[in-house]
Amino acid sequence: MSKAKATSIDIAHLAGVSQATVSRALRGSPLVSEETRERIRAAAEQLRYKVDKNASNLRLQHSGTLALLLFEDPTTDGSNINPFFLSMLGSITRACAHQGYDLLVSFQQFSTDWHADYADSKKADGIILLGYGDYLAYLDRLEKLVAIGTRFVRWGAVLPDQPGVSVGCDNFSGGQAVARHFIEQGCHRIAFLGDASSHYPEFFERYRGYAEALQQAGLDVDQTLQVDAESTQMCGHTAMSELLGRGVAFDAVFAASDLIAIGAMRALAEHGYKVPAEVPVAGFDDIPMARFASPPLTTVLQDTRSAGEVLVDSLLRMIRGEPAQSMMLPVKLMVRQSSVRPA
């Protein structure tokens, strides 16, 4: 009886590494150190392993599938998906179907080299990334995707010299529009709830637009009116409570997301403030629940239908070897009851 042919699993066992690492090493991935590569090479030679060229060619063919990887967010319904991304998920699915592609949906895994493992699996021809948490912590993963030649596009802030292709909305103009809306109603002490730093660049751009509108109106940008908050209702509630605890005067609240705004309105109600009679409030995103908040929430609309189409189109361009560029989509202020004081 002839001895069974060695496999990459056998090499991984002998070299003391994962099968995914063996796969990367054998195709020359820069993610594998020279020391590890040499150990794998020696194990392959010892086992008289030969690469199956036919299998390699099959892996290089298009799968007809795109992958959508979602960042897990804490939610009240246990879905771990930000409501904003749920509507975008629908538009991405429709855009894929229109182009004749299947869509594989999964949560982003933040174990070591999750991105490289996914690229090696060849389950999809390219990846769409939605959400990322702390951008500076996420940046290294994007750079590694670029280094190994993964075709990907992400929804997020469009920044100079960032890795890969990004599609996002005009966060700066959206922030300006909200602040100007409040200023036109005579508000001069407008609070901002949301992380205003490079760790959360979309929120930061909204803050920068808000600050620019204040300065153009001859108003001061008061740092005591800004409170960090991530995009959850609980964070909005906590941030609003912290602002109230500071004892500083404010006459309007701009929340960096609808979820933050809804949490902030709950906190205001608990402290006896009426929205909008005493404190006008606005958010950002126009998630479905914004229209059904009490009162209905003024917010900035991000066009998720167009976003899904652009994300899919950009990724397919890369797959076909055509140029694809980062793109910023326009936004629209949706004025509702929460931000308009009664006459």
C-alpha positions in Angstrom: 0.0 0.0 0.0 1.4 3.4 -1.0 2.0 6.0 1.7 -0.6 8.9 1.7 0.6 12.1 0.1 1.6 14.8 2.6 -0.8 17.8 3.1 -0.4 21.3 4.4 -2.0 20.1 7.6 1.0 17.7 8.0 3.4 20.5 7.4 1.7 22.7 9.9 1.9 19.9 12.6 5.6 19.3 11.9 6.5 23.0 11.8 4.3 23.9 14.8 2.3 26.5 13.0 -1.3 26.9 11.8 -2.4 25.6 8.4 -3.2 29.2 7.3 0.4 30.2 8.1 1.6 27.3 5.9 -0.6 28.5 3.1 0.8 32.1 3.4 4.4 30.9 3.6 4.1 28.7 0.5 2.8 31.6 -1.6 5.4 34.1 -0.3 3.2 36.3 1.9 5.1 39.1 3.5 3.1 38.4 6.8 5.3 35.4 7.5 8.7 35.9 9.1 11.8 34.5 7.4 12.4 32.3 10.4 8.9 30.8 10.2 9.1 30.5 6.4 12.4 28.5 6.7 10.9 26.2 9.3 7.9 25.5 7.0 10.1 25.0 4.0 12.2 22.5 5.9 9.1 20.6 7.0 7.8 20.5 3.5 11.0 19.1 2.2 11.1 16.5 4.9 7.6 15.4 4.0 8.4 15.5 0.3 5.4 17.9 -0.1 4.6 19.2 -3.6 2.3 22.1 -4.4 -0.8 21.0 -6.4 -0.7 23.5 -9.2 -4.2 22.6 -10.4 -5.6 23.4 -7.0 -3.7 26.6 -6.9 -5.1 27.6 -10.2 -8.7 26.9 -9.0 -8.1 29.1 -6.0 -7.1 32.0 -8.2 -10.4 31.9 -10.1 -13.2 34.2 -9.2 -15.7 32.8 -6.7 -18.7 35.0 -7.8 -19.0 36.0 -4.1 -18.3 39.2 -2.2 -17.8 39.2 1.6 -19.3 41.8 3.9 -17.6 41.9 7.3 -19.4 43.8 10.0 -17.8 45.3 13.1 -19.7 44.1 16.3 -21.3 47.0 18.2 -23.1 46.7 21.6 -26.8 47.0 21.0 -30.0 46.7 23.1 -31.5 44.0 20.9 -28.6 41.6 21.0 -27.9 41.8 17.2 -24.5 43.5 17.7 -25.1 45.4 14.5 -25.4 49.2 14.5 -28.9 50.0 13.2 -27.4 52.4 10.6 -25.6 49.4 9.0 -28.8 47.3 8.8 -30.2 49.6 6.1 -26.9 49.6 4.3 -26.8 45.8 4.4 -30.0 45.7 2.5 -28.7 48.1 -0.2 -25.4 46.1 -0.5 -27.3 42.9 -0.9 -29.5 44.4 -3.7 -26.5 45.8 -5.5 -24.7 42.4 -5.4 -27.8 40.7 -6.8 -28.0 43.3 -9.6 -24.4 42.5 -10.5 -24.8 38.7 -10.3 -22.8 38.3 -7.2 -23.6 36.4 -4.0 -22.9 38.0 -0.6 -21.3 36.3 2.3 -22.0 38.2 5.6 -19.9 37.7 8.7 -18.7 39.6 11.8 -15.1 40.8 11.7 -12.9 38.6 13.8 -10.2 40.4 15.7 -8.0 37.4 16.5 -4.5 37.5 15.2 -4.3 38.0 11.4 -8.1 37.6 10.9 -7.7 39.6 7.7 -5.0 37.4 6.3 -6.8 34.2 7.2 -9.9 35.5 5.4 -7.9 36.4 2.3 -6.3 33.0 2.3 -9.6 31.2 2.4 -10.6 32.5 -1.1 -14.2 32.4 -0.1 -14.8 35.7 -1.8 -13.3 37.8 -4.6 -13.2 40.9 -2.4 -14.2 42.3 1.0 -16.5 45.2 2.1 -15.8 46.4 5.6 -18.5 48.2 7.7 -17.5 49.7 11.1 -14.2 49.6 12.8 -14.3 51.0 16.4 -11.1 52.9 17.2 -9.7 53.9 13.8 -6.1 54.2 15.0 -6.2 50.7 16.4 -7.8 49.5 13.2 -5.4 51.2 10.8 -2.7 48.5 11.1 -5.1 45.9 9.9 -6.0 48.0 6.8 -2.3 48.4 6.0 -1.8 44.6 6.2 -4.7 44.0 3.8 -3.0 46.4 1.4 0.3 44.6 1.8 -1.0 41.2 0.9 -3.0 42.5 -2.0 -6.5 41.9 -0.7 -9.2 43.7 -2.7 -11.3 45.6 -0.2 -13.4 48.7 0.2 -14.7 50.2 3.5 -17.4 52.5 4.7 -15.9 55.3 6.8 -14.3 58.7 6.9 -12.4 59.6 3.7 -9.0 60.8 4.8 -5.8 61.8 3.1 -3.2 59.0 2.6 -5.4 56.3 4.2 -4.9 52.6 3.2 -7.1 51.3 0.5 -10.4 52.7 -0.9 -13.0 54.3 1.4 -16.5 55.4 0.7 -18.1 57.8 3.2 -20.4 60.8 3.6 -19.6 64.5 3.9 -19.4 64.5 7.7 -18.0 68.0 7.8 -20.8 69.5 5.9 -23.3 67.6 8.0 -21.9 69.0 11.2 -22.0 72.5 9.7 -25.6 72.1 8.7 -26.7 71.0 12.2 -24.9 73.9 13.9 -26.2 76.5 11.5 -29.8 75.2 12.0 -29.4 75.8 15.7 -27.7 79.2 15.3 -30.6 80.3 13.0 -32.9 79.7 15.9 -30.9 81.9 18.2 -28.9 79.1 20.0 -25.4 80.2 21.1 -24.3 77.5 23.5 -24.5 74.3 21.5 -23.2 71.1 23.1 -21.6 68.3 21.2 -21.8 64.7 22.3 -19.3 62.4 20.6 -15.6 61.5 20.5 -13.9 64.5 18.8 -10.5 62.9 18.1 -8.7 61.1 15.4 -9.7 57.8 17.1 -13.2 58.3 15.7 -12.6 60.4 12.5 -16.3 60.5 11.3 -17.4 62.0 14.6 -14.3 64.3 14.5 -15.3 65.6 11.1 -18.8 66.3 12.3 -17.3 68.1 15.3 -15.0 70.1 13.0 -18.0 71.2 10.8 -19.9 72.2 13.9 -16.9 74.2 15.2 -16.5 75.9 11.9 -20.1 77.0 11.8 -19.8 78.4 15.3 -16.7 80.4 14.4 -18.3 81.8 11.2 -21.1 83.0 13.3 -18.7 84.7 15.7 -19.4 82.2 18.5 -16.8 80.6 20.8 -16.1 76.9 20.7 -16.3 76.0 24.4 -14.5 72.8 25.2 -16.6 72.3 28.3 -19.6 71.7 26.0 -18.0 68.7 24.3 -18.4 65.2 26.0 -16.9 62.0 24.5 -19.4 59.3 23.6 -19.5 56.2 21.4 -22.5 55.4 19.2 -24.8 53.7 21.6 -27.9 54.9 23.5 -26.3 54.2 26.8 -23.2 56.3 25.9 -25.5 59.1 24.9 -27.4 58.9 28.2 -24.1 58.8 30.1 -22.6 61.8 28.1 -25.8 63.9 28.6 -25.8 63.2 32.3 -22.1 64.2 32.5 -22.8 67.4 30.7 -25.6 68.2 33.1 -23.4 67.4 36.0 -20.8 70.0 34.9 -23.2 72.8 35.6 -22.3 74.7 32.4 -25.0 76.5 30.4 -26.1 75.2 27.0 -29.1 75.8 24.8 -29.0 73.0 22.3 -27.4 69.5 21.9 -25.8 68.1 18.7 -25.2 64.4 19.1 -22.7 62.7 16.7 -25.1 59.9 16.0 -28.9 59.2 16.3 -28.2 56.6 19.0 -26.3 59.1 21.1 -29.1 61.6 20.6 -31.9 59.2 21.6 -29.9 58.3 24.8 -29.4 62.0 25.5 -33.1 62.8 25.1 -33.8 60.1 27.7 -31.4 61.7 30.1 -32.8 65.2 29.6 -36.3 63.9 30.3 -35.1 62.2 33.5 -33.7 65.5 34.6 -36.9 67.4 33.9 -35.9 69.1 30.6 -38.4 69.3 27.8 -37.2 68.6 24.2 -37.4 70.9 22.2 -39.1 73.6 24.3 -36.1 73.9 26.6 -33.3 72.0 24.8 -33.4 71.4 21.0 -31.6 68.2 20.0 -30.3 66.8 16.7 -28.5 63.6 15.7 -26.7 62.2 12.7 -27.4 59.1 10.4 -31.2 59.1 10.0 -31.7 55.6 11.2 -35.3 54.3 11.0 -36.0 54.8 14.7 -35.2 58.5 14.4 -38.6 59.2 12.9 -40.3 57.4 15.7 -38.4 58.9 18.6 -40.3 61.1 21.0 -40.2 63.8 19.7 -39.2 62.8 16.1 -35.5 63.4 15.8 -33.9 66.0 13.6 -30.8 64.4 12.0 -28.5 64.2 9.0 -29.4 61.8 6.3 -26.7 59.5 5.0 -28.0 57.9 1.7 -27.5 54.2 2.5 -29.0 53.1 -0.8 -26.4 55.1 -2.8 -23.7 54.0 -0.4 -24.4 50.3 -0.9 -24.3 50.7 -4.7 -21.0 52.7 -4.6 -19.3 50.2 -2.3 -20.2 47.3 -4.5 -19.3 49.1 -7.7 -15.9 50.2 -6.3 -15.0 46.7 -5.2 -16.0 45.2 -8.5 -13.8 47.7 -10.3 -10.9 46.5 -8.3 -11.7 42.9 -9.0 -11.7 43.6 -12.7 -8.4 45.4 -12.4 -9.9 48.9 -13.1 -9.0 52.0 -11.1 -11.2 52.8 -8.0 -11.0 55.9 -5.9 -12.3 56.9 -2.5 -15.5 58.8 -2.7 -17.5 61.2 -0.4 -21.3 61.2 -0.7 -23.5 64.3 0.0 -25.7 64.5 3.1 -29.1 66.2 3.8 -30.4 67.8 7.0 -33.8 66.3 8.0 -35.5 68.8 10.3 -38.0 67.3 12.6 -39.7 68.3 15.9 -36.8 67.6 18.3 -34.8 70.7 17.2 -37.5 73.3 16.6 -38.7 75.3 19.5 -42.5 76.0 19.5 -43.3 79.5 18.5 
